[in-house]
């Protein structure tokens, strides 16, 4: 894999088609003008899907351009490879845990197939149903469809949404997601798709009627008398303000809140008083793992006792809780960067649990981590302060720590080994990485490759046009794995045997490396072989 060096100058206006001396219209280039390889459409879509947050600007592409490229690829492949595309969308929402990309993709899938008159492969209805896994998502998908394609919602979309509604609409999900902050309320969805109750859920008819009343006649909406959750919730809402704190902090307070479906967000508005340590201690038993993670600083501000903090830390570090949260590891890294020292050990343990599927590779491994400016400029989402450079460093370190023997290297205009000790916490090693300005991947390979059994590169793959000539620094029989964090279209190396590119940093992508190491054929993560 001969790759050109990548400069990270503040030139976000550069495009993949900018003129390069000696280039022709048929020669693809990276966004910095270096030699590039255009991916096969399915690989391009997979990398973009797992490396992209919808509408987020990146160093080289605007959010709108990336969204357009994503929907165009989904539309093309929905017709050319419908089963593959349906599998991708299901995997994105499930194991990939990419909510918005799967919803936007499902809409594009249905739209393209209806336009083309295509009926091959999985049905449009089944794809819509499959990507809707949370009770607010039927409304989100309908809102996206109407904003993007108009108010005429086709029957396959309505039927798929109705199937999901029967699965997802419950009393607890209504309290959590049927709020004024959502553009499409439960009643709006029911009006549009005319979902009938599930015959196996005799209580659902009354719930649907209550949802419609909450939306259209809130002044006379009455919770079903047989629904204990909704009636308990109503009773709490009707409690006089001066008696609410005692209901929370007194005997049975945590159980009372749980029985009424009160989340910490709803308590914060309902209480009309300070969220002090006693209130938080009553709420914590009913809070999910990610709610705990998001409120660590609130716990500290409220003066949460050390005993209560120990219980929170134990849950954050619990492997089963981490698995249930289904979050990308950088969530724990971001929390660690902003939390008090008393949470550090729990967050480090949770990060370790998140990386359980990183392959424990045998032999000698070279791990290269890109520390260029574009890696620092881009973050994983508009709400995150965590950039791709630190995420790459965490994952590169985890790969090295799990390997039998590994050399961990940061690279830019220069490159250098990053020291670590076996069993050392990942976040301690992270402190030894630097900002290196620009990137010369080829030079790093030539400097540090010493008959390793494999090379792992964590990067955004962009390159400049003036790489030195010469043979590939890594022999063709040695596998090179690239983790592309951004999903850009141009690749920094050719698609050929022993050269593999994965999108993003999901557990599934890491497992694919293990499959290849075991001599199995390369497979997409949603196929039976993966």
C-alpha positions as CSV (number, residue, x, y, z in Angstrom):
1,X,0.0,0.0,0.0
2,X,2.0,3.0,-1.2
3,X,0.2,6.1,0.1
4,X,1.1,9.7,-0.5
5,X,1.7,12.1,2.3
6,X,-1.1,14.2,3.6
7,X,-0.8,17.8,4.6
8,X,-3.5,19.3,6.8
9,X,-3.4,23.0,5.8
10,X,-6.5,25.1,6.5
11,X,-7.8,24.5,3.0
12,X,-11.2,23.0,3.6
13,X,-12.4,24.4,0.2
14,X,-10.2,21.9,-1.7
15,X,-12.2,19.2,-3.5
16,X,-11.3,15.8,-4.9
17,X,-11.3,17.3,-8.4
18,X,-9.0,20.2,-8.0
19,X,-6.4,20.6,-10.8
20,X,-3.1,18.8,-10.1
21,X,0.0,19.3,-12.3
22,X,0.2,16.4,-14.7
23,X,-3.2,15.0,-13.8
24,X,-5.9,14.1,-16.3
25,X,-9.7,14.0,-16.0
26,X,-9.5,10.2,-15.6
27,X,-7.1,10.3,-12.7
28,X,-8.8,10.3,-9.2
29,X,-7.3,12.3,-6.4
30,X,-7.7,12.7,-2.7
31,X,-9.0,16.0,-1.3
32,X,-5.4,17.2,-1.0
33,X,-4.7,16.3,-4.6
34,X,-2.7,13.1,-4.1
35,X,-3.2,9.9,-6.0
36,X,-6.4,8.1,-5.0
37,X,-8.5,5.0,-5.7
38,X,-12.2,5.2,-6.2
39,X,-14.0,2.5,-4.2
40,X,-16.6,0.1,-5.5
41,X,-20.0,1.6,-4.6
42,X,-20.9,-0.8,-1.9
43,X,-17.6,-0.3,-0.1
44,X,-18.0,3.5,-0.5
45,X,-21.5,3.4,1.0
46,X,-20.5,1.2,3.9
47,X,-17.5,3.5,4.8
48,X,-19.6,6.6,4.5
49,X,-22.5,5.2,6.5
50,X,-20.4,4.1,9.5
51,X,-18.1,7.1,9.5
52,X,-20.8,9.8,9.0
53,X,-23.2,11.7,11.3
54,X,-26.0,13.1,9.1
55,X,-25.6,16.8,8.3
56,X,-22.2,17.1,10.0
57,X,-19.5,19.1,8.3
58,X,-16.1,17.5,8.0
59,X,-12.7,18.9,7.1
60,X,-13.1,18.2,3.4
61,X,-16.9,17.8,2.8
62,X,-19.9,19.8,3.9
63,X,-22.6,18.0,5.8
64,X,-25.0,18.6,2.9
65,X,-22.6,17.1,0.3
66,X,-22.1,14.0,2.4
67,X,-25.8,13.6,2.9
68,X,-26.4,13.9,-0.8
69,X,-23.7,11.4,-1.5
70,X,-25.1,9.0,1.0
71,X,-28.7,9.1,-0.2
72,X,-27.5,8.8,-3.8
73,X,-25.5,5.7,-3.1
74,X,-28.4,4.2,-1.1
75,X,-30.8,4.9,-4.0
76,X,-28.5,3.4,-6.6
77,X,-27.8,0.2,-4.6
78,X,-31.4,-0.2,-3.4
79,X,-32.1,-1.0,-7.1
80,X,-28.9,-2.7,-8.1
81,X,-28.3,-4.7,-4.8
82,X,-31.5,-4.5,-2.8
83,X,-30.7,-7.4,-0.4
84,X,-27.3,-6.1,0.4
85,X,-28.6,-2.6,0.9
86,X,-31.4,-3.8,3.2
87,X,-28.9,-5.8,5.2
88,X,-26.7,-2.7,5.6
89,X,-29.6,-0.6,6.8
90,X,-30.7,-3.2,9.3
91,X,-27.2,-3.6,10.6
92,X,-26.7,0.2,10.9
93,X,-29.7,0.5,13.2
94,X,-28.9,-2.7,15.1
95,X,-25.3,-3.7,15.7
96,X,-24.0,-0.5,14.1
97,X,-26.1,1.7,16.4
98,X,-26.4,4.5,13.8
99,X,-29.9,5.8,14.2
100,X,-30.2,8.7,11.8
101,X,-28.2,7.1,9.0
102,X,-30.5,4.1,9.0
103,X,-33.7,6.1,9.0
104,X,-32.5,8.4,6.2
105,X,-31.3,5.4,4.3
106,X,-34.5,3.5,4.7
107,X,-36.4,6.4,3.2
108,X,-34.0,6.7,0.3
109,X,-34.3,2.9,-0.2
110,X,-38.1,3.0,-0.5
111,X,-38.1,6.2,-2.7
112,X,-35.6,4.8,-5.2
113,X,-37.3,1.4,-5.5
114,X,-40.8,3.0,-6.0
115,X,-39.4,5.4,-8.6
116,X,-37.7,2.5,-10.5
117,X,-40.7,0.2,-10.1
118,X,-38.4,-2.4,-8.5
119,X,-39.8,-5.3,-6.5
120,X,-36.8,-7.6,-6.2
121,X,-35.3,-8.3,-2.8
122,X,-36.7,-7.4,0.7
123,X,-39.9,-5.5,0.7
124,X,-40.0,-1.8,1.3
125,X,-42.3,-2.3,4.2
126,X,-40.0,-4.8,6.0
127,X,-37.0,-2.4,5.6
128,X,-38.9,0.5,7.1
129,X,-40.1,-1.7,10.0
130,X,-36.6,-3.1,10.6
131,X,-34.8,0.3,11.1
132,X,-37.4,1.6,13.6
133,X,-36.2,0.4,17.0
134,X,-37.2,3.2,19.4
135,X,-40.7,4.6,19.9
136,X,-39.8,8.1,18.7
137,X,-38.4,6.8,15.4
138,X,-41.7,6.3,13.6
139,X,-42.4,10.0,13.9
140,X,-38.8,10.9,13.0
141,X,-38.9,8.8,9.8
142,X,-42.3,10.3,8.8
143,X,-41.0,13.9,9.5
144,X,-37.9,13.2,7.4
145,X,-40.0,11.8,4.5
146,X,-42.4,14.8,4.4
147,X,-39.6,17.3,4.7
148,X,-37.6,15.6,1.9
149,X,-40.0,14.0,-0.4
150,X,-43.4,15.7,0.2
151,X,-46.6,15.1,2.1
152,X,-47.6,12.1,0.0
153,X,-46.4,9.2,2.1
154,X,-46.6,5.9,0.1
155,X,-48.3,2.8,1.5
156,X,-45.1,0.8,2.0
157,X,-43.8,3.5,4.4
158,X,-47.1,3.7,6.2
159,X,-47.4,0.0,6.6
160,X,-43.8,-0.4,7.8
161,X,-44.3,2.4,10.3
162,X,-47.6,0.8,11.5
163,X,-45.8,-2.5,12.0
164,X,-43.2,-0.7,14.2
165,X,-45.9,1.2,16.1
166,X,-47.5,-2.1,17.2
167,X,-44.1,-3.2,18.5
168,X,-42.9,0.0,20.1
169,X,-45.8,1.9,21.5
170,X,-46.3,1.2,25.2
171,X,-47.2,3.2,28.3
172,X,-43.6,3.7,29.3
173,X,-42.5,4.7,25.8
174,X,-45.4,7.2,25.6
175,X,-44.2,8.9,28.8
176,X,-40.7,9.1,27.5
177,X,-41.1,10.1,23.9
178,X,-44.6,11.6,23.4
179,X,-43.6,15.1,24.4
180,X,-44.0,18.6,23.0
181,X,-40.3,18.6,22.0
182,X,-41.1,16.0,19.3
183,X,-42.4,17.3,16.0
184,X,-44.4,14.2,15.3
185,X,-46.3,13.1,18.4
186,X,-47.7,9.5,18.8
187,X,-51.2,10.8,17.8
188,X,-49.8,12.4,14.6
189,X,-48.2,9.0,13.6
190,X,-51.4,7.1,14.4
191,X,-53.5,9.6,12.4
192,X,-51.2,9.3,9.4
193,X,-50.6,5.5,9.2
194,X,-53.9,4.3,10.8
195,X,-52.1,1.5,12.8
196,X,-54.5,-1.0,14.4
197,X,-53.6,-2.4,17.8
198,X,-51.7,-5.7,18.1
199,X,-54.3,-8.4,18.8
200,X,-51.8,-9.9,21.3
201,X,-51.8,-6.7,23.3
202,X,-55.4,-6.1,24.5
203,X,-54.3,-2.9,26.3
204,X,-52.9,-1.2,23.2
205,X,-56.3,0.0,21.8
206,X,-56.9,2.1,24.9
207,X,-53.3,3.4,24.7
208,X,-53.8,4.4,21.1
209,X,-57.0,6.3,22.0
210,X,-55.2,8.1,24.9
211,X,-52.3,9.0,22.6
212,X,-54.8,10.6,20.1
213,X,-56.5,12.5,22.9
214,X,-53.2,13.8,24.4
215,X,-52.4,15.2,21.0
216,X,-55.8,16.6,19.9
217,X,-57.8,17.0,23.1
218,X,-55.2,17.4,25.9
219,X,-57.7,19.2,28.2
220,X,-59.9,16.1,28.4
221,X,-57.4,13.3,27.9
222,X,-57.7,10.7,30.6
223,X,-55.3,7.9,31.2
224,X,-56.9,4.4,30.9
225,X,-58.0,3.4,34.4
226,X,-56.5,-0.1,34.0
227,X,-53.1,1.2,33.2
228,X,-51.2,1.4,36.5
229,X,-48.2,3.2,35.1
230,X,-50.1,6.0,33.5
231,X,-52.5,6.4,36.5
232,X,-49.5,6.5,38.9
233,X,-47.8,9.1,36.7
234,X,-51.0,11.2,36.6
235,X,-51.2,11.1,40.4
236,X,-47.6,12.4,40.7
237,X,-48.3,15.2,38.3
238,X,-51.4,16.2,40.3
239,X,-49.4,16.3,43.6
240,X,-49.1,19.9,45.0
241,X,-45.7,21.4,44.5
242,X,-44.9,21.7,48.2
243,X,-45.4,17.9,48.7
244,X,-43.4,16.6,45.8
245,X,-39.9,16.6,47.3
246,X,-41.2,14.4,50.2
247,X,-42.6,11.9,47.7
248,X,-39.1,11.5,46.2
249,X,-36.8,11.5,49.2
250,X,-39.1,9.8,51.7
251,X,-39.6,6.0,52.2
252,X,-40.4,4.2,49.0
253,X,-39.4,7.2,46.9
254,X,-37.3,5.4,44.3
255,X,-40.0,2.7,43.8
256,X,-42.6,5.4,43.5
257,X,-40.8,7.2,40.7
258,X,-40.1,3.9,38.9
259,X,-43.8,2.9,39.2
260,X,-44.8,6.2,37.7
261,X,-42.4,6.1,34.8
262,X,-40.6,9.3,35.9
263,X,-37.3,9.9,34.3
264,X,-34.6,12.2,35.7
265,X,-35.5,14.7,32.9
266,X,-39.2,14.8,33.9
267,X,-38.4,15.0,37.6
268,X,-36.2,18.0,37.0
269,X,-39.1,20.0,35.5
270,X,-41.8,18.6,37.8
271,X,-40.0,19.1,41.1
272,X,-39.9,23.0,41.0
273,X,-37.0,22.8,43.3
274,X,-33.2,22.1,43.5
275,X,-31.9,18.7,42.2
276,X,-29.8,18.2,45.3
277,X,-28.0,15.0,46.4
278,X,-31.1,13.5,48.1
279,X,-33.1,13.9,44.9
280,X,-30.4,12.3,42.8
281,X,-30.0,9.4,45.2
282,X,-33.7,8.6,44.8
283,X,-33.4,8.8,41.0
284,X,-30.2,6.9,40.5
285,X,-31.7,3.3,40.9
286,X,-34.1,3.9,38.0
287,X,-31.5,5.6,35.7
288,X,-30.0,3.8,32.7
289,X,-26.3,3.5,32.2
290,X,-26.1,6.4,29.7
291,X,-28.2,8.6,31.9
292,X,-25.7,8.0,34.7
293,X,-22.8,8.8,32.4
294,X,-24.4,12.1,31.2
295,X,-25.0,13.3,34.8
296,X,-21.6,12.7,36.4
297,X,-21.0,16.4,36.7
298,X,-24.5,17.1,38.0
299,X,-23.9,14.5,40.7
300,X,-20.7,16.3,41.7
301,X,-22.3,19.7,41.7
302,X,-25.1,18.4,43.9
303,X,-22.6,16.9,46.4
304,X,-23.4,13.2,45.9
305,X,-22.0,11.2,48.8
306,X,-19.1,9.0,48.3
307,X,-21.2,5.9,49.1
308,X,-23.7,6.8,46.4
309,X,-20.9,7.6,44.0
310,X,-19.4,4.2,44.6
311,X,-22.7,2.6,43.6
312,X,-22.9,4.7,40.4
313,X,-19.3,3.9,39.6
314,X,-20.0,0.2,40.0
315,X,-22.8,0.3,37.5
316,X,-20.8,2.3,35.0
317,X,-18.0,-0.2,35.1
318,X,-20.3,-3.3,35.1
319,X,-19.7,-5.3,31.8
320,X,-23.4,-6.1,31.5
321,X,-24.4,-2.4,31.9
322,X,-21.8,-1.4,29.3
323,X,-23.2,-4.0,26.9
324,X,-26.7,-2.9,27.4
325,X,-25.8,0.8,26.8
326,X,-24.5,-0.2,23.2
327,X,-22.5,3.0,23.0
328,X,-19.3,3.7,21.0
329,X,-16.3,3.7,23.2
330,X,-15.6,7.4,22.6
331,X,-18.6,8.2,24.8
332,X,-16.6,7.0,27.8
333,X,-13.5,8.8,26.6
334,X,-15.5,12.1,26.3
335,X,-17.0,11.5,29.8
336,X,-13.5,10.9,31.2
337,X,-12.2,14.1,29.8
338,X,-14.8,16.2,31.6
339,X,-15.5,14.2,34.8
340,X,-14.0,14.5,38.3
341,X,-11.1,12.1,39.3
342,X,-13.4,9.9,41.4
343,X,-15.1,8.6,38.2
344,X,-11.8,7.9,36.3
345,X,-11.4,4.2,37.3
346,X,-15.0,3.3,36.4
347,X,-14.8,5.1,33.0
348,X,-11.5,3.4,32.2
349,X,-13.1,0.0,33.0
350,X,-16.1,0.8,30.9
351,X,-13.9,1.8,28.0
352,X,-12.1,-1.5,28.3
353,X,-15.4,-3.4,28.2
354,X,-16.4,-1.5,25.1
355,X,-13.2,-2.7,23.4
356,X,-13.8,-6.4,24.2
357,X,-14.2,-7.3,20.5
358,X,-10.9,-5.8,19.4
359,X,-8.9,-8.8,18.0
360,X,-6.1,-10.2,20.1
361,X,-3.8,-10.6,17.2
362,X,-0.9,-13.0,17.3
363,X,2.7,-12.3,16.2
364,X,4.1,-8.8,15.6
365,X,1.8,-5.9,14.7
366,X,2.6,-2.4,13.6
367,X,-0.1,0.2,14.6
368,X,-0.1,3.6,13.0
369,X,-2.3,6.4,14.3
370,X,-2.9,9.5,12.2
371,X,-2.4,12.8,14.1
372,X,-3.0,15.3,11.3
373,X,-4.9,18.5,11.6
374,X,-7.9,17.2,9.8
375,X,-8.2,14.5,12.4
376,X,-8.3,17.2,15.1
377,X,-10.7,19.4,13.3
378,X,-13.4,16.8,12.8
379,X,-15.5,15.5,15.7
380,X,-17.9,12.5,15.7
381,X,-21.0,14.7,16.0
382,X,-22.0,18.3,16.4
383,X,-22.6,17.7,20.1
384,X,-19.3,16.1,20.9
385,X,-16.0,17.7,21.8
386,X,-14.1,14.6,21.1
387,X,-12.2,14.7,17.8
388,X,-11.2,11.8,15.5
389,X,-7.5,12.2,16.5
390,X,-8.2,11.2,20.1
391,X,-10.6,8.5,19.1
392,X,-8.0,7.0,16.7
393,X,-5.4,7.1,19.5
394,X,-7.7,5.3,21.9
395,X,-8.4,2.5,19.4
396,X,-4.9,2.3,18.2
397,X,-3.7,1.9,21.8
398,X,-6.4,-0.8,22.4
399,X,-5.3,-2.7,19.3
400,X,-1.7,-2.6,20.5
401,X,-2.5,-3.6,24.1
402,X,-4.6,-6.6,22.9
403,X,-2.0,-7.8,20.4
404,X,0.6,-10.4,21.3
405,X,3.4,-8.0,20.4
406,X,2.9,-4.5,18.9
407,X,4.7,-1.3,17.9
408,X,2.4,1.7,18.5
409,X,3.4,4.7,16.3
410,X,1.9,8.2,15.9
411,X,2.6,9.8,12.5
412,X,2.5,13.2,10.9
413,X,5.3,15.0,9.0
414,X,7.4,13.0,11.4
415,X,6.6,9.8,13.3
416,X,7.6,8.3,16.6
417,X,6.9,5.3,18.8
418,X,4.3,5.8,21.6
419,X,5.5,3.9,24.7
420,X,3.1,1.7,26.6
421,X,3.3,-1.2,29.0
422,X,1.2,-4.4,28.8
423,X,-2.0,-4.1,30.8
424,X,-1.6,-0.3,31.1
425,X,-4.9,1.7,31.1
426,X,-5.7,3.0,27.6
427,X,-6.3,6.5,28.8
428,X,-2.9,6.7,30.4
429,X,-1.3,5.9,27.0
430,X,-3.5,8.5,25.3
431,X,-1.6,11.3,27.2
432,X,1.6,10.5,25.2
433,X,0.2,11.3,21.8
434,X,1.0,14.7,20.1
435,X,-0.4,17.0,17.5
436,X,1.9,16.5,14.4
437,X,0.5,19.0,11.9
438,X,0.5,17.1,8.7
439,X,0.9,13.4,7.7
440,X,3.4,11.4,5.6
441,X,2.1,7.9,5.9
442,X,4.5,6.5,3.4
443,X,7.5,7.8,5.4
444,X,6.0,6.4,8.6
445,X,5.7,3.0,7.0
446,X,9.2,3.0,5.6
447,X,10.6,4.1,9.0
448,X,8.8,1.7,11.2
449,X,7.9,-1.4,9.2
450,X,10.3,-4.1,10.2
451,X,9.0,-7.5,9.0
452,X,5.8,-7.2,11.0
453,X,3.1,-9.8,10.5
454,X,0.5,-7.1,9.8
455,X,0.0,-3.3,9.7
456,X,-3.0,-1.5,11.1
457,X,-3.6,2.2,10.2
458,X,-6.2,4.4,11.8
459,X,-6.7,7.5,9.7
460,X,-9.0,9.6,7.4
461,X,-7.0,8.4,4.4
462,X,-6.4,11.7,2.7
463,X,-3.0,12.4,1.0
464,X,-0.9,15.0,-1.0
465,X,0.5,14.5,-4.5
466,X,4.2,14.5,-3.8
467,X,4.9,11.1,-2.2
468,X,8.4,9.8,-3.0
469,X,8.4,7.1,-5.6
470,X,9.6,3.5,-5.0
471,X,8.2,0.2,-4.0
472,X,5.4,-0.4,-1.6
473,X,6.9,-0.1,2.0
474,X,4.9,-3.2,3.0
475,X,5.4,-6.5,1.0
476,X,2.3,-7.6,-0.8
477,X,1.9,-10.8,1.2
478,X,1.7,-8.8,4.5
479,X,-1.9,-7.7,5.3
480,X,-2.6,-4.0,5.8
481,X,-5.8,-3.0,7.6
482,X,-7.0,0.6,7.3
483,X,-9.7,1.9,9.6
484,X,-11.2,4.9,7.8
485,X,-12.8,7.2,10.4
486,X,-14.4,9.7,8.1
487,X,-15.9,7.8,5.1
488,X,-14.4,10.0,2.4
489,X,-14.8,8.7,-1.1
490,X,-11.1,8.7,-2.2
491,X,-9.0,5.9,-0.8
492,X,-5.3,6.1,0.0
493,X,-4.5,2.7,-1.5
494,X,-5.7,0.2,-4.0
495,X,-8.3,-2.5,-3.5
496,X,-6.3,-5.7,-3.9
497,X,-5.5,-8.9,-1.9
498,X,-4.1,-8.3,1.6
499,X,-5.3,-4.6,1.6
500,X,-8.5,-4.2,3.6
501,X,-10.4,-1.0,4.6
502,X,-13.0,-0.9,7.3
503,X,-15.4,2.0,8.1
504,X,-15.5,3.7,11.4
505,X,-14.6,1.9,14.6
506,X,-17.4,-0.4,15.4
507,X,-17.0,-3.8,17.0
508,X,-18.1,-5.5,13.8
509,X,-15.3,-3.8,11.8
510,X,-12.7,-5.1,14.3
511,X,-14.1,-8.6,14.1
512,X,-13.7,-8.6,10.4
513,X,-9.9,-8.4,10.8
514,X,-10.1,-11.5,12.9
515,X,-12.0,-13.3,10.3
516,X,-9.4,-12.5,7.7
517,X,-6.6,-13.5,10.0
518,X,-8.3,-16.9,10.4
519,X,-8.2,-17.4,6.6
520,X,-11.9,-16.9,6.0
521,X,-13.2,-14.9,3.1
522,X,-14.0,-11.3,3.7
523,X,-17.7,-10.7,4.5
524,X,-20.0,-7.9,5.3
525,X,-20.8,-7.8,9.1
526,X,-24.5,-8.5,8.5
527,X,-24.0,-11.7,6.5
528,X,-24.2,-15.1,8.0
529,X,-20.4,-15.6,7.5
530,X,-19.6,-12.6,9.7
